[in-house]
Amino acid sequence: MKIAKAESLWVRVPVTHDGPPSGFGGTIWQDISTLLIRIETEAGLVGWGEAFGHNAIPATKAAFDHQIAPLLIGRDAGAIQPLMTELQKVCHTFGRYGQTMFALSGLDTALWDLAGKAAGLPLYRLLGGATRTHIPAYASFLRYGDPQVVSDLCAKAVAEGYTAIKLHERTAEAVAAARDGGGDGFDLMVDVNCPWTVREAEQMAWAFEPSDLFWLEEPVWPPENFNGLAEVRGTAPMPIAAGENASTVWEFTQMLRTGAVDFAQPSCAKVGGVTEMMKILRLCESHNVGFAPHSPYFGPGFLATLHVVAQTDNPIEFLYCRPEPALYDIFPPQGGAFALPQGPGLGIEPNPDAIRDYRVKG
């Protein structure tokens, strides 16, 4: 199964949500950008992956097109682990993490999609099976900054069947409004995206305590300050989660050795793809740490995460907004859950009309 073609496709699909203008990375989101990685074999079989992402897409696309793709032609697409190990070694001088690993993540997922298609099996079967056919989702909100908006959206999400909600708010008032709006019958998580010193994080953890959080996510700057995160975990009244900014099983090993988290959160489009996700899942099992992947995606990165999470009893993160049209015919979840795709590989194919109409040229 030799690789004949490797390309990246940048797709920007319009998106709507029920709150005021919001986004991340200094940009108001009016669309969802997805960097698709397309790998085609000499026999015409096509695998799809997703590389992170958003404002970083031009840099990630350049990394794939100029660093990774030229190394792939003629290689055995079925030798996933040896090929990924070789490419990590060859490319490490360009940056062990960041855009290089984002690009490799998309490739790895595409290779697993190909492997499933070649075998005629859904990805979750190649990975060891699934515990269920429907995966509950938790609604992951954007950052709104308005307690009343947070309260109203929590009430709406609970009415739609969600039993867990994640905020990206940074004030005790907004977090308390979520509990007031949704009531006591749902799990509430808060991701603050690495803003605070250790002491500030400890103070804010106790400010959030009355809202009964299921976890507090990434409270410490910088994200690789695992010792500082462990300090917060030792004093906070709720569990601590982190990992969306960590890359490869090696960085997660350091995280778990320091006792930094109760929940580890690898991101398939950043961490090294399905191969690294599976290593991290096994690492979490051996350390008795929760496995809660970061997955605010609408492309192959989400689908791959769904197949991995299907082996556990955990829900999957769903970014609470609506891309129109959807790149994949699986969004939004029905009754707060996603049906596990049963087709070969990732299970479903991307919408060719969405790619055609919303592809960024050049």
N, C-alpha and C positions, 0 to 999 in steps of 0.2 A: 504494500500500500504506500506508494511513493508520492511525495508532495510535488504537484505540478505548478501550483499557483498559490501565492500568499498575498493578500491585500487587506487594507483597512478602509472602512467606509464610515464617514461621519454623518450621522442622521440627527436632525433637530426637529422634534415634533412639538407643536403647540401644546401647552398644558394649562389647565385651570384648577383652581382649588377654592375653598369656601371662605378663605380669610382675606385680609388686606394684603397688598403687595409685600412679598417676602422672598427670601432666598438665602444663599450662603456664598462665602468667598467674595463678598463685596459686590455681588450682582443680584439684581431682582430677576427672579425666574419667570420668564414668559414662555419658555419652552424647556423640554428635557433633551439634553444632548447625550447621545450614545455613540461610542466608538466601537463599531462592530469589527471583529476580525474574521475574515473569511478564508478558509483553507480548502483547497480543492485538490483531489488526488488525480493521478493519471487516468484512473477509471471513471472520473467524473463525479465521485462522491464528494459532498460538501459538508464541512463542519463549521459551526459558528461559535465565536467567543466574544467576550466583551472586556475592553480595557478601560480603566479609569482615566479621565472622566471630567465632565463639566468644563470649568475654565481651563483645565490642564490638557484638554483634548488636542490642541495643535501640537503641543510638545510631545505628548504620548504618541500621536500619529507619526510624527517625524522619527521618533525612536523606533517604532515598528517598521516603518517603510525603509529606513536607511540603515538601521543596525541589525534588525532581526530578520526581516523578510529575505534579504540576499543570502542568508545562511541556511534557508530551508529547502530550496529547490533540490529535488532528488533524494531528500531524506526520508527515512521510514516513519510514516505518520503513526504507526502502531507501537513504536518504541518510545513511549511517552516519558517514562522516568529517565532513561539514559539520555534522551535528547534534551530534556529540560535541565538535567544536571550539567550537561556539556555547555548549553547556552548560558546558564548562570555563570559558569566559570569563564567562558569566552568574553562575556559582556560585563563582568564585574568592574572592570576598569572605567566604564562609563557611568558608574553609579550603582551600588549594590541594591539600593531601593529607589523610590521615586519612579520617574517615567520609564526607566529600563525595566523595572519589575512590573509596572502596570502593563507594559506591552507584552512581556512574557506571560502574564496572567491571562490575557486574552487569548494568546496562542494555546496555552495549556488547556483551557476550557474548550476551545475549538477541536483540539486533538481528542479529548474525551467524547465530544459529540460525534466525531468520526468513528471512534472505537465502538460506541453504542450502535451506530448505524451499520457498521461492518458486521457486527455480531447479531443485528436484528433485535437488540434488547434496549429497554430504557436504561438511562444512566444509573439509576438507583440500584438496579439489579447487578450491574458490573461492580458497584461499590459495596455490595453485601446484602442488599435487600432493604425493605422499609417496614416500619412498625404500623403504618396507617396509610389510607388512600387519600385522606384530606388533611391538609396542614393548616391549623388555625393561624391567623395573621394578627399581629398587633399594629394598630394605626400609629404611624410615626409622623407627627405634625411638623410643619415648618416653624420658624420662630416668628411670633406675631407681636410680642411685647405689650399686648393689651389684655388684661385679665378677663374682661367681659367676652372678648372673642374666644379666648381659651375656654372659658366656662361653657359658652354656647356650642363650640365644636366638640367638646367632650360629651356633652349631652347628646349631640347628634350621632357621634360615633358609637356610643353605648346603645342607642336606639337601633342602630344598624346591625348590631350583633357582635361588636368587638368587646372582648373581655379584658383587653390590655391596651394601654395607650402610652406612647412616649412623647414627651414634650422636649422642646429645645429652648425652653425659657431659662432665664438666669436670676429671676427675682422670686422671693418667697411669696409675694402677693399673687403672681401669675400661677405659681404651682398650687397654691391654696385654692385658687379659682377653679382649677381643673377638678380637684376633689369635690368642690361644692357643686360644680355643674354635672359631673358624672355620677356622683354618689359613692358609696363604699363598695359596690359590687364589681369593681374592676381593678386590675393591677396598674399602678401608675409608675412609670419610669421617667427620669429626667436626664437628658444628655446636654451638657453645657459646653462641650467642644473646647476643653483645655484652656480655660481663661485665668486660673488662679494660682497663687502660691500655695504651699502646703497649709500654712496657717489660715489663709483665706478660705481654702477648700474645707477645712475642718469647721470653721465658723458657719459657712453656708450649709454644710451637711446638717448641722443642728438647727439652722433656720428652717430647713425643709422638713425636719422631723415630724411636725404635727400632721403633715400630709400623707404619712405612711407610704413611703416610696418602696417599690419592689427592688429598684437599684438606682444609684447615682452614677452617671456615666461620664468618664473623662473629666474629672474636676481639676486636674493639675496640669500646669504648664512647666516644662515642655512634655509632650506625650510620652517620651522615652524616659522620663524621670520615674522609673519603677520603684525606686526606694522611697521617694516622696509619696507616691501613690499608696505604697504599703503602709506608710505612716498614717495617711488619712483612713485607710481601711481599718487600722487598729483602733481608731477613735470614733469613727462615724456610726450613727445609729441605724444605718441601712447598708445592704451589700453594695460593693463597688464593682463597676464594669468598665472595661476598656479593651482596645485592640484594633479599632478600625484604622489606626495610623501605623500599626506594626506590620512588619513584612517578613515572610518566611517563618518556618517553624523555629529557626534559631532565635529570633527576637522574642517569640512567644515562650520559648524555653527560659530565657532570662526573666521574662515577666512572671512566670509561675514560680521560678526558684526564689524570687524575692517575696513571694506571698502578696503580690500587688492587687489581685482581683479575686472576686467571687465568680465572675462571669467573663470569659474571654470572647472577643468579638472580631474574629478575622473577616476580612472583606474579600470576596472571591476575585474581584476585578483589580485588587491591589496586592494581595498577599502572595501571589504565585499560582493562582488558579485552583482547580479541583485537587491537584496533587498535593499542594501545601495545605489546603483545607482539611483533607483527610488525615494528614500527619498531625495537624493541630487538634483535630477531634480526638484522636487516640491519645495525644499528650494530655488533653483535658481529662479524659477518662482516668488516666494513670495518676493524676494529681487531685482527683475529686473536685474539679473545678467545672462550673457550668459552661456550656457551649452555646453561645447566642450570637450567630453571625450578623455582621453589618450588611444590609442588603437593600438600600434605597434605590434600586435599579428597576428598569423596565425592559431590559434586554436579556441576553444569554447569561449575564452575571446573576440575575435573579433566578432564572430557571435552574442553573447549576446549583445555587444555594438551596433551592427547594428540594432537589434530589439528595443533597447531602443531609439536610435537616430532617428529611423523611426517615432517616435511620434512628433518630432520637425521639424524645417526647416533647421537644421544644417547639414554640411557635416561630414564625418567620416575620421579619420586619417588612412592612409595606408602607412606602411613602404615600401619605394620605392626600393624593391629588389625582387628576385625571388627564393623561395624555390623550389627545384626540387628533388623529386616530392612534390606537394602541399599536405599538410595533409588534406585539405578540397577542394573540387572541386568548389571553388568560386573565386580563385585567378588566375590571376590578374584581376582588374576591367576592364570592357569593356567600351571604350569611356570615361574613367574617372569616372565611376559610378558602383555601385554594385546593382544587382537585389536583392530585399528583399526575402529571402527564404520563401516558402509557405508550406513546410512540417510541421508536428507537432513538437512541442518543438523548438529547435534551427533551425530546418528546413532541415538540411542535416546531414549525418553521416560521421565520419572520414574515411579516406582511410585505410582499413585494411592492405593493402600491405605496405603502408608507416610505419604503426605501427610495423608490423612484421619485416621489413627490417632495420628499423632505431631505434628500441627501445634499450635503454641503459639497459643492464642487471644488476641485483643486486640492 
